[in-house]
Amino acid sequence: MKIFKKRSGKSKRVFASILEKAGISTPFHKLTLNIFRLTVLIDIIISFILIYIFSVKPGVSLWYIFFVILIAWSLVFIAVLLLLWLVYFFVIDFMIYKRKVKIEEVFPDFLQLTSANIRAGMPIDQALWHAIRPNFGVLAKEMEDVAKQTMSGTDLEKALFEFSRKYDSPILKRSISLLIEGLNAGGEIGELLDRISTNIQESRMIQREMAASVTTYAIFISFATIMGAPFLLALSSQLLVIIESIVGSIQVPKSSAALAITFSSVGVSPADFKIFALVTLGITSFLSSSIVSVIKKGDIKEGIKIIPLFVISTLLLYLFLDFVLGIFIQGML
């Protein structure tokens, strides 16, 4: 029992740390309760829908309805609960990533202000405190926490190290590590901070140049996904309709025994092919947009906004081309 309580307390602390990284102040137990309530609400809605469907369908026994509702409150409940947790953790992970990006954007400016304060004669802890600006956003809040920890008696190096560990940022970890080494070595901290800031800005410029150099590849992938694939699949769908109509119109006389050729219906119906095309385009556009995000931004999370745009535009263009080609081919026939 004590081991279970210890593990439960450790899990709560881990989840609380994750929520803190995402900037969410909601307690973990309240978050769990809200997700549980939402799952129950969804399951109730599903149950009412099933009851309505069975009520208008004749010949359904009460035991069958009870069995289906029981499944909905067991298997469906577990599936919905897991899905909500999965979606929530995905949102939290994205929020943590966005906070990391915001910190990295303003971190060079913060280092330059800290360096200027050190050159003005301030000690390192006061220089960090006075370098905080409201427009720094997430970084300002994090550095305020570091300053509060140092004022309460925590060692500055330990507070900075804990701050760098909160986010999966190589830039932040490397910069804080160099700062801590400089503090231990007793070197010129102001000059060190200037060099770190300059190094971060040069790294960003190199990343922008690399992203610009691969723009051609991103354009090619986008054109092939959004324009090429929908057009080819829409054309294939209409060709299937033409073949089906031709095969259906061919009539072989029963008396012609010399002909050994037999005609049957097409194996794949146009409706089934359309479902196949939509599924294929959805998967292809999702993967292509992910590749474009990695090529342009270096991380799929940075370009997550273009993924729904890719998928929706590809599917809509396919439906539009399928409709237009259908009208054109019917006019020709």
MINU-520553 format. One record per residue: x, y, z of N, C-alpha, C in turn; residue in three letters. Coordinates in steps of 0.02 Angstrom, whole numbers. Layout:
BEGIN
> n_x_n_y_n_z_ca_x_ca_y_ca_z_c_x_c_y_c_z_mise
> X_Y_Z_X_Y_Z_X_Y_Z_ALA
...
This chain:
BEGIN
> n_x_n_y_n_z_ca_x_ca_y_ca_z_c_x_c_y_c_z_mise
> 42_-60_0_0_0_0_43_63_0_MET
> 97_62_39_142_119_41_177_129_-25_LYS
> 195_73_-58_228_77_-123_180_108_-175_ILE
> 116_87_-172_66_114_-218_57_189_-208_PHE
> 54_210_-145_46_281_-130_107_321_-153_LYS
> 166_290_-144_227_325_-164_229_334_-240_LYS
> 210_281_-277_209_286_-349_156_334_-373_ARG
> 98_334_-340_45_380_-358_66_453_-347_SER
> 100_465_-291_124_533_-278_177_554_-328_GLY
> 220_508_-347_271_523_-397_240_538_-464_LYS
> 189_500_-484_155_512_-547_121_580_-548_SER
> 91_599_-492_58_665_-487_109_721_-494_LYS
> 168_712_-464_220_763_-470_245_769_-541_ARG
> 251_712_-575_273_713_-645_222_749_-689_VAL
> 157_733_-680_105_767_-719_101_841_-701_PHE
> 111_857_-638_110_928_-619_168_966_-651_ALA
> 226_933_-657_283_964_-691_269_975_-765_SER
> 236_926_-796_218_933_-867_169_990_-878_ILE
> 118_995_-834_70_1049_-839_103_1117_-828_LEU
> 152_1119_-783_188_1182_-771_228_1203_-832_GLU
> 259_1155_-867_296_1170_-928_250_1199_-981_LYS
> 188_1175_-983_140_1199_-1033_107_1264_-1013_ALA
> 119_1287_-951_89_1349_-928_17_1341_-905_GLY
> -2_1279_-886_-70_1265_-863_-70_1264_-787_ILE
> -112_1304_-757_-115_1310_-684_-168_1264_-653_SER
> -206_1227_-694_-259_1183_-668_-228_1125_-630_THR
> -250_1110_-569_-224_1052_-532_-237_987_-570_PRO
> -194_938_-557_-199_875_-595_-264_838_-578_PHE
> -285_838_-514_-346_802_-497_-408_834_-528_HIS
> -408_900_-534_-463_934_-566_-465_920_-641_LYS
> -405_917_-672_-401_900_-742_-427_829_-755_LEU
> -408_782_-712_-432_713_-720_-507_709_-713_THR
> -534_747_-665_-607_747_-655_-643_776_-716_LEU
> -616_829_-745_-648_859_-804_-648_812_-864_ASN
> -592_776_-874_-589_728_-929_-638_671_-917_ILE
> -644_648_-855_-691_594_-839_-763_617_-851_PHE
> -780_678_-831_-847_704_-842_-862_710_-917_ARG
> -813_733_-956_-824_739_-1028_-834_671_-1060_LEU
> -798_620_-1036_-806_552_-1061_-876_526_-1046_THR
> -900_538_-985_-967_516_-966_-1020_551_-1009_VAL
> -1010_616_-1022_-1057_653_-1063_-1059_625_-1134_LEU
> -1001_611_-1163_-999_583_-1231_-1033_514_-1232_ILE
> -1021_474_-1181_-1052_408_-1178_-1128_413_-1171_ASP
> -1152_461_-1133_-1224_471_-1127_-1255_491_-1194_ILE
> -1221_535_-1230_-1246_555_-1296_-1249_495_-1343_ILE
> -1196_454_-1343_-1195_394_-1385_-1252_347_-1365_ILE
> -1265_341_-1301_-1319_297_-1278_-1387_321_-1301_SER
> -1399_386_-1297_-1463_414_-1321_-1471_404_-1396_PHE
> -1416_412_-1433_-1420_401_-1506_-1438_328_-1521_ILE
> -1406_282_-1485_-1421_211_-1496_-1493_194_-1478_LEU
> -1517_222_-1422_-1586_210_-1402_-1635_237_-1454_ILE
> -1620_296_-1481_-1664_324_-1533_-1663_280_-1596_TYR
> -1604_256_-1616_-1600_213_-1675_-1640_149_-1666_ILE
> -1633_118_-1607_-1669_56_-1594_-1744_66_-1585_PHE
> -1764_126_-1563_-1835_139_-1552_-1873_144_-1618_SER
> -1840_168_-1671_-1874_173_-1736_-1863_111_-1779_VAL
> -1823_65_-1754_-1810_3_-1791_-1852_-53_-1763_LYS
> -1897_-82_-1802_-1942_-134_-1775_-1905_-200_-1765_PRO
> -1932_-239_-1719_-1906_-307_-1708_-1844_-311_-1666_GLY
> -1828_-259_-1627_-1769_-259_-1584_-1792_-272_-1512_VAL
> -1763_-323_-1481_-1783_-341_-1413_-1748_-296_-1362_SER
> -1777_-294_-1302_-1748_-254_-1248_-1681_-282_-1226_LEU
> -1673_-348_-1227_-1609_-377_-1208_-1553_-357_-1255_TRP
> -1570_-354_-1320_-1520_-332_-1369_-1500_-259_-1357_TYR
> -1550_-216_-1343_-1535_-146_-1329_-1492_-141_-1265_ILE
> -1510_-179_-1214_-1472_-178_-1152_-1399_-201_-1163_PHE
> -1390_-251_-1205_-1323_-277_-1219_-1281_-224_-1256_PHE
> -1311_-190_-1305_-1275_-139_-1342_-1257_-80_-1297_VAL
> -1304_-58_-1255_-1290_-3_-1209_-1235_-23_-1159_ILE
> -1235_-86_-1138_-1183_-109_-1092_-1114_-106_-1125_LEU
> -1111_-125_-1188_-1048_-119_-1225_-1027_-46_-1232_ILE
> -1077_-2_-1244_-1061_69_-1251_-1033_98_-1186_ALA
> -1056_71_-1129_-1033_97_-1064_-971_60_-1039_TRP
> -945_15_-1078_-884_-20_-1058_-828_-8_-1108_SER
> -834_-40_-1166_-781_-34_-1216_-777_37_-1245_LEU
> -835_65_-1262_-835_132_-1291_-811_183_-1240_VAL
> -830_174_-1177_-808_220_-1125_-732_221_-1118_PHE
> -703_161_-1119_-630_157_-1113_-596_187_-1175_ILE
> -624_173_-1234_-595_200_-1296_-598_276_-1297_ALA
> -656_304_-1277_-663_378_-1277_-616_408_-1225_VAL
> -610_377_-1167_-566_403_-1115_-493_404_-1138_LEU
> -471_350_-1169_-402_347_-1194_-391_398_-1250_LEU
> -441_406_-1293_-435_454_-1348_-431_526_-1321_LEU
> -470_542_-1271_-468_610_-1242_-400_623_-1209_LEU
> -374_574_-1173_-308_582_-1143_-254_590_-1197_TRP
> -260_552_-1251_-212_557_-1305_-213_626_-1337_LEU
> -273_651_-1350_-280_718_-1379_-254_771_-1330_VAL
> -269_763_-1267_-247_812_-1218_-171_814_-1212_TYR
> -139_755_-1212_-66_754_-1207_-35_782_-1270_PHE
> -67_773_-1328_-42_803_-1389_-45_879_-1385_PHE
> -101_905_-1359_-108_978_-1351_-57_1005_-1302_VAL
> -46_969_-1247_3_991_-1197_73_992_-1227_ILE
> 89_940_-1264_156_937_-1295_166_994_-1344_ASP
> 114_1011_-1381_119_1068_-1427_126_1134_-1390_PHE
> 90_1141_-1334_96_1202_-1295_166_1210_-1266_MET
> 195_1155_-1243_264_1156_-1217_312_1177_-1273_ILE
> 301_1150_-1332_345_1167_-1388_339_1242_-1406_TYR
> 279_1269_-1407_270_1340_-1423_303_1384_-1370_LYS
> 298_1364_-1307_331_1403_-1254_408_1401_-1263_ARG
> 434_1343_-1283_506_1337_-1294_527_1383_-1351_LYS
> 487_1385_-1405_504_1427_-1462_503_1501_-1442_VAL
> 453_1521_-1402_450_1591_-1380_510_1609_-1337_LYS
> 532_1563_-1295_591_1575_-1253_653_1583_-1297_ILE
> 661_1540_-1346_720_1543_-1390_721_1607_-1432_GLU
> 662_1633_-1449_660_1694_-1490_687_1755_-1452_GLU
> 672_1761_-1389_692_1821_-1351_753_1809_-1308_VAL
> 778_1748_-1306_835_1733_-1262_898_1772_-1280_PHE
> 916_1782_-1345_975_1824_-1360_969_1895_-1334_PRO
> 910_1926_-1341_900_1994_-1316_907_1996_-1240_ASP
> 881_1945_-1207_887_1942_-1134_960_1937_-1113_PHE
> 999_1897_-1149_1070_1891_-1133_1108_1956_-1144_LEU
> 1090_1993_-1196_1123_2057_-1208_1106_2108_-1154_GLN
> 1043_2109_-1132_1025_2154_-1077_1061_2134_-1012_LEU
> 1066_2070_-999_1102_2046_-940_1175_2066_-943_THR
> 1205_2059_-1003_1275_2079_-1012_1285_2154_-999_SER
> 1237_2195_-1024_1242_2267_-1013_1237_2284_-938_ALA
> 1194_2249_-902_1187_2260_-830_1251_2240_-792_ASN
> 1283_2185_-814_1345_2164_-782_1401_2214_-794_ILE
> 1404_2240_-856_1455_2291_-871_1443_2355_-832_ARG
> 1379_2366_-813_1364_2426_-773_1381_2417_-699_ALA
> 1404_2357_-679_1426_2346_-611_1380_2304_-568_GLY
> 1327_2276_-597_1281_2235_-558_1308_2164_-550_MET
> 1295_2131_-495_1310_2059_-490_1264_2019_-535_PRO
> 1282_1956_-548_1247_1916_-597_1174_1905_-580_ILE
> 1158_1894_-516_1088_1881_-498_1045_1943_-508_ASP
> 1071_2002_-488_1034_2064_-499_1030_2082_-574_GLN
> 1083_2066_-611_1083_2079_-683_1029_2039_-718_ALA
> 1021_1976_-698_968_1935_-726_899_1963_-708_LEU
> 891_1985_-647_826_2011_-624_808_2075_-661_TRP
> 856_2122_-667_841_2186_-699_838_2181_-776_HIS
> 858_2124_-804_853_2115_-877_784_2091_-898_ALA
> 741_2075_-851_674_2050_-867_631_2107_-895_ILE
> 598_2094_-951_553_2142_-982_485_2108_-994_ARG
> 430_2146_-990_364_2115_-1000_355_2085_-1069_PRO
> 388_2113_-1121_381_2086_-1188_418_2020_-1198_ASN
> 455_1998_-1148_489_1933_-1153_441_1875_-1141_PHE
> 382_1888_-1115_330_1837_-1110_348_1780_-1064_GLY
> 354_1720_-1093_366_1659_-1054_434_1663_-1020_VAL
> 484_1689_-1054_551_1694_-1025_551_1740_-964_LEU
> 512_1793_-965_508_1838_-907_480_1801_-847_ALA
> 428_1761_-857_400_1723_-802_450_1672_-775_LYS
> 486_1638_-818_535_1588_-796_592_1621_-758_GLU
> 616_1677_-782_672_1710_-748_649_1741_-682_MET
> 586_1761_-677_560_1783_-613_561_1726_-562_GLU
> 544_1665_-585_547_1607_-541_619_1593_-519_ASP
> 666_1601_-566_737_1591_-548_759_1642_-497_VAL
> 738_1705_-506_756_1757_-458_725_1744_-390_ALA
> 664_1721_-388_631_1706_-324_667_1649_-288_LYS
> 689_1599_-326_725_1543_-296_791_1566_-265_GLN
> 826_1611_-301_890_1634_-274_880_1679_-213_THR
> 826_1717_-213_811_1759_-154_792_1718_-93_MET
> 762_1658_-106_743_1615_-50_800_1571_-25_SER
> 859_1578_-54_917_1542_-29_944_1488_-75_GLY
> 911_1476_-132_935_1425_-179_995_1452_-217_THR
> 1043_1409_-231_1103_1429_-268_1083_1449_-339_ASP
> 1114_1502_-365_1097_1527_-431_1111_1475_-485_LEU
> 1167_1440_-479_1184_1390_-529_1131_1334_-531_GLU
> 1108_1313_-473_1058_1261_-470_992_1285_-499_LYS
> 973_1347_-485_910_1374_-512_913_1380_-587_ALA
> 970_1403_-614_977_1407_-687_977_1338_-719_LEU
> 1009_1290_-686_1011_1222_-713_941_1191_-715_PHE
> 901_1202_-663_833_1176_-662_790_1209_-716_GLU
> 803_1273_-728_767_1308_-781_783_1279_-849_PHE
> 846_1264_-862_866_1236_-927_839_1166_-938_SER
> 827_1129_-884_802_1061_-889_727_1058_-904_ARG
> 692_1112_-893_619_1111_-901_599_1103_-974_LYS
> 640_1129_-1020_621_1128_-1090_674_1091_-1131_TYR
> 649_1054_-1180_693_1015_-1224_721_1061_-1278_ASP
> 766_1106_-1257_794_1155_-1302_870_1150_-1300_SER
> 902_1126_-1353_976_1124_-1354_1007_1193_-1346_PRO
> 975_1244_-1375_1003_1312_-1370_1004_1334_-1297_ILE
> 948_1324_-1263_942_1345_-1193_990_1306_-1148_LEU
> 993_1241_-1158_1037_1200_-1116_1111_1217_-1126_LYS
> 1130_1226_-1189_1200_1243_-1204_1218_1312_-1176_ARG
> 1173_1360_-1183_1187_1428_-1158_1193_1429_-1082_SER
> 1147_1397_-1048_1149_1396_-975_1211_1357_-951_ILE
> 1229_1303_-986_1289_1265_-968_1351_1308_-974_SER
> 1356_1347_-1028_1414_1391_-1036_1415_1446_-983_LEU
> 1356_1471_-966_1352_1523_-914_1375_1495_-846_LEU
> 1353_1435_-830_1373_1405_-766_1448_1391_-764_ILE
> 1475_1367_-820_1547_1356_-823_1586_1422_-816_GLU
> 1559_1475_-846_1592_1540_-839_1589_1566_-768_GLY
> 1533_1554_-733_1528_1575_-663_1578_1536_-620_LEU
> 1586_1471_-633_1633_1431_-594_1705_1449_-609_ASN
> 1719_1467_-672_1787_1485_-691_1805_1556_-671_ALA
> 1756_1598_-656_1770_1666_-636_1791_1711_-692_GLY
> 1769_1697_-754_1787_1737_-811_1744_1799_-819_GLY
> 1753_1833_-875_1714_1893_-891_1645_1872_-915_GLU
> 1595_1876_-872_1529_1851_-887_1495_1893_-941_ILE
> 1505_1959_-939_1473_2002_-988_1494_1985_-1060_GLY
> 1559_1977_-1069_1583_1959_-1136_1559_1889_-1156_GLU
> 1556_1843_-1109_1531_1776_-1123_1458_1777_-1146_LEU
> 1416_1817_-1112_1346_1821_-1131_1338_1852_-1201_LEU
> 1380_1902_-1217_1377_1931_-1284_1394_1880_-1338_ASP
> 1444_1839_-1324_1463_1788_-1373_1409_1735_-1381_ARG
> 1378_1716_-1326_1324_1667_-1330_1266_1695_-1370_ILE
> 1249_1758_-1358_1194_1789_-1394_1210_1794_-1469_SER
> 1271_1813_-1485_1291_1817_-1556_1289_1749_-1589_THR
> 1311_1698_-1552_1311_1630_-1580_1240_1606_-1594_ASN
> 1193_1621_-1550_1123_1601_-1562_1094_1636_-1623_ILE
> 1108_1700_-1630_1083_1737_-1688_1113_1712_-1753_GLN
> 1178_1696_-1753_1209_1668_-1813_1180_1600_-1831_GLU
> 1166_1560_-1780_1135_1494_-1793_1067_1502_-1826_SER
> 1028_1552_-1804_962_1564_-1834_969_1586_-1907_ARG
> 1018_1627_-1921_1029_1649_-1990_1046_1590_-2035_MET
> 1087_1545_-2010_1106_1485_-2049_1044_1442_-2061_ILE
> 1001_1435_-2011_940_1396_-2019_894_1427_-2072_GLN
> 888_1493_-2071_847_1526_-2122_875_1515_-2192_ARG
> 941_1519_-2199_972_1508_-2264_962_1437_-2288_GLU
> 967_1389_-2242_955_1319_-2261_883_1308_-2281_MET
> 836_1340_-2245_765_1333_-2264_751_1364_-2332_ALA
> 785_1420_-2348_775_1452_-2413_805_1410_-2470_ALA
> 858_1374_-2455_891_1334_-2507_851_1272_-2527_SER
> 806_1250_-2484_766_1190_-2499_693_1208_-2515_VAL
> 681_1271_-2531_613_1292_-2547_587_1257_-2610_THR
> 632_1244_-2658_611_1211_-2720_581_1142_-2706_THR
> 613_1105_-2660_588_1039_-2643_519_1043_-2610_TYR
> 511_1092_-2567_446_1101_-2533_392_1119_-2583_ALA
> 408_1161_-2633_359_1179_-2684_340_1119_-2726_ILE
> 389_1078_-2744_376_1018_-2785_330_969_-2748_PHE
> 346_957_-2684_305_911_-2644_234_938_-2636_ILE
> 228_1003_-2624_161_1033_-2616_120_1029_-2680_SER
> 153_1043_-2737_116_1040_-2801_95_969_-2817_PHE
> 140_921_-2806_123_851_-2821_66_826_-2776_ALA
> 64_851_-2714_12_827_-2667_-55_861_-2679_THR
> -54_928_-2685_-116_966_-2688_-146_966_-2758_ILE
> -104_967_-2811_-129_973_-2879_-124_907_-2918_MET
> -65_877_-2918_-54_818_-2960_-94_758_-2940_GLY
> -89_737_-2877_-123_677_-2854_-199_682_-2860_ALA
> -232_737_-2839_-305_741_-2848_-327_737_-2921_PRO
> -288_769_-2966_-307_768_-3037_-302_697_-3065_PHE
> -247_662_-3051_-238_594_-3077_-290_546_-3050_LEU
> -305_551_-2986_-355_506_-2956_-426_523_-2981_LEU
> -440_587_-2990_-506_606_-3018_-513_581_-3090_ALA
> -459_586_-3129_-460_561_-3197_-468_485_-3198_LEU
> -434_450_-3152_-441_378_-3148_-512_358_-3129_SER
> -542_396_-3085_-611_381_-3065_-659_387_-3124_SER
> -650_438_-3165_-694_447_-3223_-680_395_-3277_GLN
> -617_376_-3284_-601_322_-3331_-634_257_-3310_LEU
> -636_245_-3245_-670_186_-3220_-745_188_-3236_LEU
> -775_246_-3231_-845_254_-3249_-856_239_-3323_VAL
> -809_264_-3366_-815_252_-3438_-809_177_-3454_ILE
> -760_145_-3422_-750_73_-3435_-812_33_-3413_ILE
> -840_53_-3356_-899_18_-3331_-958_26_-3378_GLU
> -967_86_-3405_-1022_97_-3452_-1011_60_-3518_SER
> -948_57_-3540_-933_21_-3603_-945_-54_-3594_ILE
> -921_-81_-3539_-930_-152_-3526_-1004_-169_-3519_VAL
> -1041_-124_-3486_-1112_-138_-3477_-1152_-133_-3542_GLY
> -1126_-94_-3590_-1163_-86_-3653_-1147_-141_-3704_SER
> -1096_-180_-3694_-1077_-232_-3741_-1123_-292_-3732_ILE
> -1153_-313_-3787_-1197_-371_-3787_-1170_-424_-3835_GLN
> -1154_-481_-3809_-1128_-536_-3850_-1185_-582_-3867_VAL
> -1197_-597_-3930_-1252_-643_-3949_-1239_-713_-3922_PRO
> -1293_-743_-3900_-1286_-811_-3872_-1269_-862_-3926_LYS
> -1287_-849_-3988_-1275_-897_-4041_-1203_-897_-4065_SER
> -1164_-844_-4048_-1095_-840_-4072_-1051_-882_-4027_SER
> -1049_-946_-4039_-1008_-991_-3998_-935_-986_-4015_ALA
> -920_-955_-4074_-849_-950_-4095_-810_-902_-4051_ALA
> -846_-855_-4020_-812_-806_-3977_-800_-837_-3909_LEU
> -738_-840_-3891_-721_-868_-3825_-714_-815_-3772_ALA
> -729_-752_-3791_-720_-695_-3745_-785_-684_-3708_ILE
> -780_-677_-3643_-838_-662_-3602_-828_-595_-3568_THR
> -881_-556_-3559_-878_-490_-3528_-917_-493_-3462_PHE
> -887_-464_-3412_-920_-460_-3347_-913_-389_-3321_SER
> -943_-376_-3265_-940_-308_-3237_-870_-294_-3210_SER
> -856_-229_-3202_-791_-207_-3177_-783_-229_-3104_VAL
> -723_-252_-3085_-713_-278_-3017_-717_-225_-2964_GLY
> -696_-163_-2980_-697_-108_-2931_-750_-58_-2952_VAL
> -797_-44_-2909_-849_4_-2925_-823_76_-2917_SER
> -851_124_-2952_-830_194_-2945_-837_220_-2873_PRO
> -889_198_-2837_-898_221_-2768_-842_195_-2723_ALA
> -823_131_-2733_-768_105_-2693_-702_139_-2710_ASP
> -692_154_-2774_-631_188_-2794_-628_259_-2765_PHE
> -685_292_-2760_-686_359_-2732_-667_357_-2658_LYS
> -691_307_-2621_-671_300_-2551_-596_287_-2546_ILE
> -571_244_-2590_-499_230_-2591_-459_294_-2605_PHE
> -483_333_-2653_-447_395_-2671_-447_445_-2614_ALA
> -504_452_-2579_-507_499_-2523_-460_478_-2466_LEU
> -460_413_-2451_-415_389_-2397_-342_398_-2417_VAL
> -326_380_-2480_-257_387_-2504_-234_460_-2503_THR
> -277_505_-2527_-259_576_-2528_-252_604_-2457_LEU
> -295_581_-2412_-290_605_-2343_-224_585_-2311_GLY
> -204_522_-2319_-141_498_-2291_-82_532_-2326_ILE
> -84_537_-2392_-29_567_-2430_-20_640_-2412_THR
> -75_677_-2408_-69_748_-2392_-44_759_-2321_SER
> -64_716_-2275_-39_721_-2206_37_710_-2203_PHE
> 60_657_-2237_132_642_-2237_171_696_-2274_LEU
> 144_720_-2330_179_771_-2369_185_836_-2331_SER
> 131_856_-2297_134_918_-2257_183_911_-2199_SER
> 188_851_-2171_238_840_-2118_308_846_-2145_SER
> 320_819_-2205_386_825_-2236_403_898_-2251_ILE
> 355_935_-2278_366_1006_-2292_381_1045_-2228_VAL
> 346_1028_-2173_360_1061_-2109_430_1048_-2086_SER
> 453_987_-2093_522_970_-2072_573_1005_-2117_VAL
> 558_1008_-2183_605_1041_-2229_611_1116_-2215_ILE
> 554_1148_-2205_554_1221_-2198_570_1244_-2127_LYS
> 543_1210_-2077_549_1233_-2009_597_1191_-1966_LYS
> 613_1131_-1989_656_1088_-1950_620_1045_-1899_GLY
> 555_1055_-1890_517_1017_-1842_444_1014_-1865_ASP
> 414_956_-1859_344_948_-1881_297_990_-1839_ILE
> 313_1002_-1776_270_1040_-1733_266_1113_-1754_LYS
> 319_1139_-1784_319_1208_-1805_271_1220_-1863_GLU
> 263_1170_-1905_218_1178_-1963_153_1140_-1956_GLY
> 131_1129_-1894_70_1089_-1884_8_1126_-1909_ILE
> 13_1192_-1918_-45_1230_-1942_-59_1215_-2015_LYS
> -8_1196_-2054_-19_1185_-2125_-46_1115_-2139_ILE
> -44_1070_-2090_-67_1001_-2102_-142_1000_-2117_ILE
> -186_1031_-2077_-258_1032_-2096_-270_1068_-2162_PRO
> -230_1120_-2177_-238_1155_-2240_-222_1110_-2300_LEU
> -168_1071_-2294_-150_1024_-2346_-205_973_-2357_PHE
> -227_942_-2302_-275_887_-2307_-341_912_-2336_VAL
> -367_967_-2309_-433_992_-2331_-430_1015_-2404_ILE
> -377_1053_-2422_-373_1077_-2491_-365_1020_-2541_SER
> -327_968_-2523_-318_911_-2568_-384_874_-2579_THR
> -420_861_-2525_-483_824_-2531_-536_865_-2569_LEU
> -539_929_-2555_-589_972_-2590_-572_977_-2664_LEU
> -508_983_-2681_-489_987_-2751_-505_922_-2788_LEU
> -495_866_-2754_-512_802_-2786_-587_798_-2801_TYR
> -628_816_-2752_-701_813_-2762_-722_861_-2817_LEU
> -691_920_-2819_-708_969_-2871_-688_943_-2941_PHE
> -626_918_-2947_-604_892_-3012_-644_831_-3033_LEU
> -662_788_-2986_-703_730_-3002_-772_752_-3029_ASP
> -800_804_-2999_-865_829_-3022_-860_861_-3091_PHE
> -808_903_-3101_-799_937_-3166_-784_888_-3221_VAL
> -738_841_-3209_-722_792_-3260_-781_747_-3276_LEU
> -822_732_-3225_-882_692_-3237_-930_727_-3285_GLY
> -941_792_-3275_-985_830_-3320_-955_833_-3390_ILE
> -889_844_-3394_-857_849_-3460_-860_784_-3499_PHE
> -847_728_-3465_-847_663_-3499_-919_643_-3518_ILE
> -968_658_-3475_-1037_643_-3492_-1059_682_-3554_GLN
> -1034_745_-3559_-1050_784_-3618_-1019_756_-3681_GLY
> -960_727_-3676_-928_697_-3734_-963_633_-3755_MET
> -986_594_-3706_-1019_532_-3722_-1092_543_-3744_LEU
